[in-house]
């Protein structure tokens, strides 16, 4: 099957050709005709299988007819990175249509977004929190909305956005087409589909686990040896771009510094960065300026870099779904990839859960020549915060001697005080 079989508007079809799309992926082949027919849809597929184009192309085709300059399609995404990725896909595929897309998310100025909305846009790609801010301020009008898309719905659930989604739905017309895309379908997302979709059609493509193009290896290691093992693995592995996941922002930053000292071109992506810096890091990772990206789970969605050859879980993910999302960054678009996961004794239960998702036991590996018996330091300071430098003692201002309290007088007669517990004579 080829994309021309969908019968897209000629300007949309020109965008498909310009993007060098030839054969649709399974999720695109199944979902696009149903969306073009106007059905509400639940699309379930692994990450990296082309879900974005599965809803962007039908939306572009639909919006070629009708009014311009008003918001007719809304895509809600869990992270800024994913919102930008969707926005870029709209620009690439719809570059000849004249349709405008605007992104709305936090971490950047509010007023510039208001200005873009005032200039008119047919598609808005938004993160829930900032979108609600615009709705409260009355700076966005969704009364003409025709299509609502919830992308990576399970990730929005993980991040606690479901209450926000329900609030957003109250601001959109009841007569609309609703599309929900996800890699997994937890119970809460299933309930949400029943609340906001009308007679949805379900399209499911290989959602049992990470893509079959990814190979999985476990490296048992003591916590204090993770960084030395990582450096040895990188030295002995033929890699293109490498994505490393850590559990905390501080650890991601510290690991970036250690990789830099080892002469690797590395950057970190974590919540403390400004939006401008985050975009610069992602651009550098895509164009090869950085070979290694160290990230927290904030980056497990929204990274669309086709040449990622290896994903390394420096820290074990906290759920099998999180493992699926992390690993989905490699082995994309039918390319092969490798997933290395460092495993401590405390991770045994999570490993078993991941193996149930994979329907296979993951091979345990050791690296030849690596000293796994090296004892831990007396105090593990590998990721400890550096001690604060000593602060000069401030001179204490001279204070006046405390005033001596005058003896208390009873009302009437004087008091006699004796012993540790005073007995008071006189009348009150």
Secondary structure, DSSP 8 states (H G I E B T S, - for coil): --GGGG---HHHHHHHHHTT--S--HHHHHHHHHHHTT--EEEEE-TTS-HHHHHHHHHHHHHTSS-SSS--EEEE-SSHHHHHHHHHHHHHHSTTT---EEEE-SSS-HHHHHHHHHH--SEEEE-HHHHHHHHHHT----TT--EEEE-SHHHHHHTT-HHHHHHHHTTS-SSSEEEEEES---HHHHHHHHHH-SS-EEEEES-SSS-TTEEEEEEE--GGGHHHHHHHHHHHS--SEEEEE-SSHHHHHHHHHHHHHTT--EEEE-TTS-HHHHHHHHHHHHHTS-SEEEE-GGGSSS---TTEEEEEESS--SSHHHHHHHHTTSS-TT--EEEEEEE-GGGHHHHHHHHHHHTS--EE---TT--TT----SS--TT---------------------------SSS-----SSS----S--
